């Protein structure tokens, strides 16, 4: 979930949302073409420049907690059991033999998705000379596919950080008469980073329809709501431009 807000109101929103969701990031959208930034006067100003906007990024607290932190639900348990039962040497002895720190070795038996690591073939046979490495890898691939399909999707190839520098794209947004228009490029980046093709994007406050239109453009399903008929019509028209385009692939 992404929640936009100004510097004051978003603080009150966070107090409410923190009770029900897991805060992943407190993002700052730096509006690099903001007129406020260009005409900021150090002589007249009485506070720091406010040409940015805040975005809170949340995940589902209950789902994340169960999936990531309850050891009995950890998806790789069968793999850890396989390698542990066949191990002929404890971690301390293995550390002396391989000259690898015990903390590093513990990753091969970790019950945390973020801590678990797949052993390479050479190292596997040092731990388990009587086991089958091919079976180990096949089991890992099978479990990992399940793990990836269930976990919250996040893929950040552009290496975006908590400060997101994006234009306001007034050449596009000025076409739509709405108070809180968002740029298409920023919206697409958030959709691409946090959803797969075919996923459902829910937009409770659709406004001018940027999120819905960009979801359609990126091959996602979407549901949008707004209480103003004129904005519903605006968003529908905007989305239809992308929905009527046929893909060649």
N, C-alpha and C positions, 0 to 999 in steps of 0.2 A: 504494500500500500504506500502510495506517495501522497503527502499532504502539503500543499503550498500555503505560505502565510507570510505576513510582514513580521518585523522584528519583535513586536509586542504581542500581537494576538497569537502567534504560533507558540509562545511560551505557555499560554493557558491551554491551548489545544494539547500540547505534549503532556501536561499533567493528567488529562483525561485519558489519552490514548495509551500512556504507559501502564495503566491499570489492566488493559485488555490485550495489548500487543507487545511484541518484542522490538525495541528500537534497534535497528541495524546501523543507520547512519543519520547524522544531522547535517544535511547538505546545504551548500550555499550556491545559488545560481548567480554568478557574477555577470551582470548585463554589460558586456564589454562595449556596447555602442550606446550606453545610456547617456542621454542629454544631461542628466543630473551630474554625471561624472565629468563630462566635458566642460560644464559651466560652473563647477564647484569653485567657490572663492575662499581661499584660506583666510583672507582679511575679514570677511563677513560671517563666516561659519562659526557656530557655537557648539557643534558636535561633529563627530566623524561622518564622512560621506555615507549615504544610505541608498546607494544605487543597486544594492543586491536584494535577492529574495531568498527566503529560507524554504527548504523542502525536507520534511521528515520522512524517512524510509522505514517502514515497519514490516515485520513478518508475523505470522500467526504464532503466538506464544505457546499455546498448548501443543500444536503439531510439532513445532521445532523442539520443544523440551522432550517430548516423548521420543521423537525420532533420533535425536542426537545424544541425549544424556542418560537414558535408561539402559543400563548395560544388558538387561535381559532381552531388550528389543533390538540390540545391535545386530545388523544384518550379516556381519562377517563372522559371527560366533562359530558356525560350522567349520570355517576355514581355520580359525584359531585353534579349535579343538583338534583338528586334523594334525596341525603342525606341532601342537603342544604334546599330544599323546605319543607322537613318534620321536620326540626329541630325546637324544641320548646324552645330552650335556646341558647343565644349567647355564643361565645367562652369565654368571660370574666367571665360570670356567671358559665359556665361549668368548668372553671379553678378553681373557688372558691369551687364549689361543689365536684369536683374530686381530688382537690389538685395537679393537673397536670399543668405544665407550659403552657401558651398560645402558646408559640413557638412550643411546642410538639403537641398540639392539632391542630395547623394550618396544620400539615401534612395530616390530613384526608380530607382537602379541597384544597390542593395544586394543582396548574395547571402545575406543573413541574414533569416530569416522575421520576426525581431523588429525588424529595421531597415528592411525594405522598405515603401514607401508608394506608393499609386496616385496618379498625377498627375491634376489636374482638367483639363477640356477646354481652358480658356484657356491654362493653363501648358503643356499637352501640345503645342499648336500653335506655341508659342514655341520649343520644343525641336525639334519635328518637323513643320514646315509641310507636308511632302509625304505624311505618313502618315494613316491612317484611325483616328480616335479611337474610333469605334464598334467596329471590329475589336479595338482595344486593350482596351476595356472587356469585350467578350464573351470574349476570351481570358483576361483576368484572372478573370472570374466562373467560367469553366470550371476553371481551375487552382486557384482558391481553394476550390471545392467539393471537389476532390480533396484539397487540403491539410487542410481541416477534417475530412474523413472519416478521415484517417490519423493526425493528431496526437493526442496525449494530451488528452482532454477536460478542460476546466476552465472553469467559469462561476460567477462569484461576485457575483451581483446584490445580495446583502445586505452586501457589502463586509466580510466577516469578516476579522479580523486574526489575528495569531499567538496572541493571548490570546482564547480562546473562552469567553464567559461563558454557562454553561448550568446550569439546575437539575439536581439528581440525580434528580428526579421519583420520590421514594420512594413516592408514592401509586400509582405503576405498578409500580416495580421490586420492591416488597415482596411482590407476588403470586408472584414467582419465587424459588425457593430456590437461589441461586447466589452465590458469593463475589465475583465481579467483574462485576456487572450494570452495563450502560451505559444512559443515558437515551435514550428514543426520539427526542426532538427533536434532540439532538446528532447521533445516528446518521443521522437523515434528512437533516440539513443536509450532512453529509459525502458521503452518497450522491448527493444532488441536485447538489452542487457538482462532483463528480468523475466522474460517469457520465451517460450518456444513457439514455432509456427504451429497454428492450430489451437493454441491456448485461448482461454476466454479472458478478455480484458473488460473489467467492470468499471463504469464511469458514473458514479452517483450524481455528480454535478457536471453535466456534459457541456453546458455553456455554448460556445461557438462550435463545438464538435471536433476540436483538434485531436484529442486522444482517440476518439472513435474513428476519425478519418485516417489517422496514422496506423491504428490497429488494422484497419482494412488494407492499407497500403503494404503493411508488413506481413500479411497473410494470417492475422489473428482473428478469431471471432470476437465480437464485442456486444455489450449491452450498455446503453446510455440512458440517463434520465434527466429531465429538466422540467421545472414547473411553469416555465414561460413558453407558450406556444410558438412565439416568434423565434426563440432559440432552438426549439425542437425542429422547426422547419429549416432553419439555417444549417443545423448539424446534419439533418437528413440529406439536404442538397449537397452538402460538402462530401458526405460519405459516398453518395451515389456516383460521384465522379471516379472514385477508386473501385467501387464494387462492379461497375459496368465494364471495366477494363479486363480483357481476357489475358490470362498468362499463357505464354508459349510452352511452359514447362510445368 
